[in-house]
Amino acid sequence: MQPFTLKYAFPKGISHAVTPYHFDPARQLNVLPNGRPAVSDPDLLLAVGTTTSTAGSATHFDD
């Protein structure tokens, strides 16, 4: 039997998110399509809260 809290802790289906930035391995940070660092876009930061990359660690934050 699954514990009660796990019914609400995990999403039921797989969600696919599209991020407006990508990781640039040469610069070791997330960049926008125009090449600017993702953390330089205040609207993006307000929308997503943070731009997390997996550059060597799942807890690496660019902002």
Backbone as a ProteinNet text record, in pm:
[ID]
protein_1_A
[PRIMARY]
MQPFTLKYAFPKGISHAVTPYHFDPARQLNVLPNGRPAVSDPDLLLAVGTTTSTAGSATHFDD
[TERTIARY]
83.4	0	88.9	51.3	127.9	89.6	191.2	160.8	75.7	-10.3	-104.2	-35	75.5	140.3	199.6	239.5	298	194.9	69.3	-33.6	-30.2	18.8	19.4	158.9	262.4	399.4	453.7	401.4	451.5	342.2	376.7	276	228.5	104.7	47.4	102.7	123.7	173.8	305.3	364.1	489.7	454.9	509.6	487.1	612.7	592.3	704.6	709.8	818.1	834.9	933.8	906	996.9	1056.1	1187	1254.1	1305.6	1297	1344	1495	1567.4	1712.7	1774.1	1905	1976.6	2112.4	2171.2	2300.7	2412.2	2500.7	2617.4	2738	2788	2898.8	3028	3050	3172.3	3170.8	3053.8	3042.3	2998.9	2955.1	2912.2	2794.9	2699.8	2578.8	2466.2	2345.9	2229.5	2219.5	2193.6	2185	2052.7	2010.6	1890.9	1924.7	1823.6	1852.2	1939.8	1935.6	2018.7	2160.3	2194	2328.9	2349.7	2252.9	2265.4	2249.1	2315.2	2293.4	2146.6	2090	1948.8	1916.7	2012.9	1987.3	1979.3	2009.4	2000.5	1860.7	1768	1631.5	1537.4	1500.2	1416	1278.5	1221.8	1091.3	1100.7	1208.4	1229	1244.4	1322.2	1342.4	1212.9	1129.4	999.6	910	919.6	834.1	878.4	1008.7	1056.6	1120.1	1152	1208.5	1357.5	1411.5	1555.2	1588.5	1712.6	1756.5	1856.3	1807.7	1892.5	1953.4	2081.1	2146.4	2203.9	2251.1	2313.9	2461.6	2524.9	2667	2750.8	2761.2	2841	2767	2652.8	2577.4	2432	2343.2	2200.2	2158.1	2246.3	2210.2	2291.7	2334.5	2411	2313.5	2318.1	2229.7	2308.2	2258.5	2325.4	2293.8	2190.2	2156.7	2207.8
-117.6	0	125.4	223.6	347.6	441.8	501.7	597.8	713.3	766.2	872.3	992.8	1037.8	1159.6	1141.6	1020	999.9	1015.3	1007.2	1030.4	1175.2	1265.2	1407.2	1463	1389.6	1438.6	1425.9	1332.7	1307.7	1333.1	1390.4	1409.9	1275.9	1270.9	1146.4	1111.1	1209.3	1182.6	1252.7	1222.5	1287.8	1419.3	1526.1	1655.8	1694.4	1754.1	1798.3	1950	2000.3	2145	2190.4	2303.4	2363.2	2486.2	2487.9	2602.9	2694.8	2825.2	2919.3	2943.3	2853.5	2865.3	2727.4	2722.6	2595.3	2609.6	2498.1	2499.1	2511.4	2605.6	2625.9	2568.2	2452.1	2388.6	2470.1	2550.1	2630.3	2740.7	2799.8	2908.6	2859.3	2733.2	2672.4	2747.2	2790	2853	2839.7	2868.8	2864.1	2994.2	2983.1	3100.8	3103.7	3225.6	3247.9	3224.6	3213.2	3194	3303.5	3424.9	3533.4	3534.4	3436.8	3425.5	3490.5	3570.6	3633.3	3528.2	3545.6	3453.3	3455.9	3340.8	3331	3411.2	3423.9	3496.6	3647.8	3695.9	3839.1	3882.3	3786.7	3817.4	3815.1	3932.3	3934.9	3871.2	3883.8	3821.4	3669.4	3614.7	3470	3424.2	3496.5	3459.1	3467.5	3566.1	3575	3457.4	3413.3	3304.4	3168.1	3141.3	3008	3001.2	3113.6	3114.5	3094.3	3011.1	2986.1	2918.5	2924.1	2853.6	2747.8	2631.1	2523.4	2446.8	2423.4	2338.9	2216.6	2123.2	2004.5	2001.5	2114.9	2126.8	2065.7	1936.4	1867.9	1840	1899.4	1878.4	1911.7	1834.7	1860.9	1982.8	2037.1	2151.6	2275.2	2284.7	2400.7	2506.6	2625.6	2733.6	2843.7	2892.2	2998.5	3136.7	3147.3	3281.7	3294.8
0	0	0	-80.3	-90.5	23.8	90.3	196.8	143.4	226.9	190.5	127.1	185.8	136	-3.2	-39.9	-171.9	-283.3	-251.6	-352.7	-399.2	-315.9	-347	-370.6	-336.9	-349.6	-491.5	-569.2	-703.3	-806.5	-921.2	-1024.4	-1079.2	-1120.2	-1172	-1309.2	-1393.3	-1527.9	-1551.9	-1662.9	-1699.6	-1768.7	-1717.6	-1781.4	-1858.4	-1972.2	-2054.1	-2049.8	-1999.3	-1990.9	-2097.1	-2154.5	-2251.6	-2186.3	-2177.1	-2115.9	-2226.2	-2205.1	-2306.6	-2299.8	-2239.2	-2229.7	-2245	-2268.9	-2278.3	-2210.7	-2175.9	-2108.6	-2211.1	-2189.2	-2274.1	-2200.4	-2243.8	-2170.8	-2173.9	-2276.9	-2284.3	-2179.3	-2156	-2058.5	-1921.4	-1913.2	-1787	-1724.5	-1807.5	-1756.4	-1857.8	-1813.5	-1900.6	-1978.1	-2107.7	-2192.8	-2267.3	-2301.6	-2381.1	-2528.2	-2614.4	-2757.2	-2818.8	-2763	-2817.5	-2759.8	-2673.3	-2618.7	-2483.4	-2437.9	-2305.1	-2196.3	-2081.3	-1969.2	-1926.8	-1898.9	-1861.9	-1736.5	-1647.9	-1523.1	-1543.7	-1664.1	-1690.1	-1733.2	-1741.9	-1785	-1664.6	-1610.7	-1490.3	-1510.2	-1630.9	-1656.7	-1651.1	-1703.9	-1697.7	-1553	-1475.2	-1335.4	-1255.6	-1285.3	-1218.4	-1256.3	-1380.9	-1428.2	-1376.2	-1375.4	-1338.7	-1200.5	-1141.1	-1006.7	-1002.1	-1087.8	-1092.2	-1223.3	-1263	-1383.5	-1340	-1310.8	-1261.5	-1377.3	-1371.1	-1469.9	-1399.5	-1477.9	-1420.3	-1457.4	-1446.7	-1478.7	-1367.1	-1368.8	-1268.1	-1139.3	-1121	-998.1	-1022.5	-965.1	-979.9	-899.2	-818.1	-734.9	-769.5	-894.8	-941	-988.6	-929.4	-967.9	-1034.8	-1147.7	-1221	-1167.7	-1085.7	-1037.1	-897
[MASK]
+++++++++++++++++++++++++++++++++++++++++++++++++++++++++++++++

